Amino acid sequence: MKNQTTKTLRVEEGKVFAERLNGLAASVGCLALIGAYLTTGQIIPGFV
């Protein structure tokens, strides 16, 4: 049997930061959607 080694790919730090920032923005957007719905009863306030 051969000694098998596995290669792990390293993710660039800039991409990790960008994905975390994107997730944070999505979370804020979801909270804003829920807040708008709770206060006005409409998903997009002012749009019929």
matplotlib code that plots the C-alpha trace (Angstrom):
import matplotlib.pyplot as plt

x = [0.0, 1.1, 1.2, -1.7, -1.8, -4.8, -4.5, -6.7, -7.6, -7.0, -9.7, -8.5, -9.2, -10.8, -13.4, -14.2, -14.7, -16.9, -19.1, -19.5, -20.4, -23.0, -24.5, -24.8, -26.5, -28.9, -29.7, -30.3, -32.6, -34.6, -35.0, -36.1, -38.7, -40.1, -40.2, -42.0, -44.5, -45.2, -45.6, -47.6, -49.0, -47.5, -44.3, -43.5, -45.1, -46.8, -46.8, -50.3]
y = [0.0, 3.5, 6.3, 8.4, 12.1, 14.3, 17.8, 20.5, 23.6, 26.9, 29.5, 33.1, 35.3, 38.0, 35.5, 34.4, 38.0, 38.7, 35.6, 36.6, 40.2, 38.8, 36.6, 39.5, 41.6, 38.8, 38.5, 42.2, 42.1, 39.3, 41.1, 44.2, 42.1, 40.6, 44.1, 45.6, 42.8, 43.0, 46.8, 47.3, 43.8, 44.2, 42.6, 45.7, 48.7, 51.1, 48.6, 47.2]
z = [0.0, -0.8, 1.8, 0.6, 1.4, 0.9, -0.4, 1.3, -0.6, 1.2, 0.8, 0.3, 3.3, 1.1, -0.1, 3.4, 4.4, 1.4, 2.1, 5.7, 4.7, 2.2, 4.9, 7.3, 4.6, 3.9, 7.6, 7.9, 4.8, 6.3, 9.6, 7.7, 5.8, 9.0, 10.7, 7.7, 7.7, 11.4, 11.4, 8.2, 7.3, 3.8, 2.5, 0.5, 2.2, -0.3, -3.1, -3.8]

ax = plt.figure().add_subplot(projection="3d")
ax.plot(x, y, z, "-o")
ax.set_aspect("equal")
plt.show()
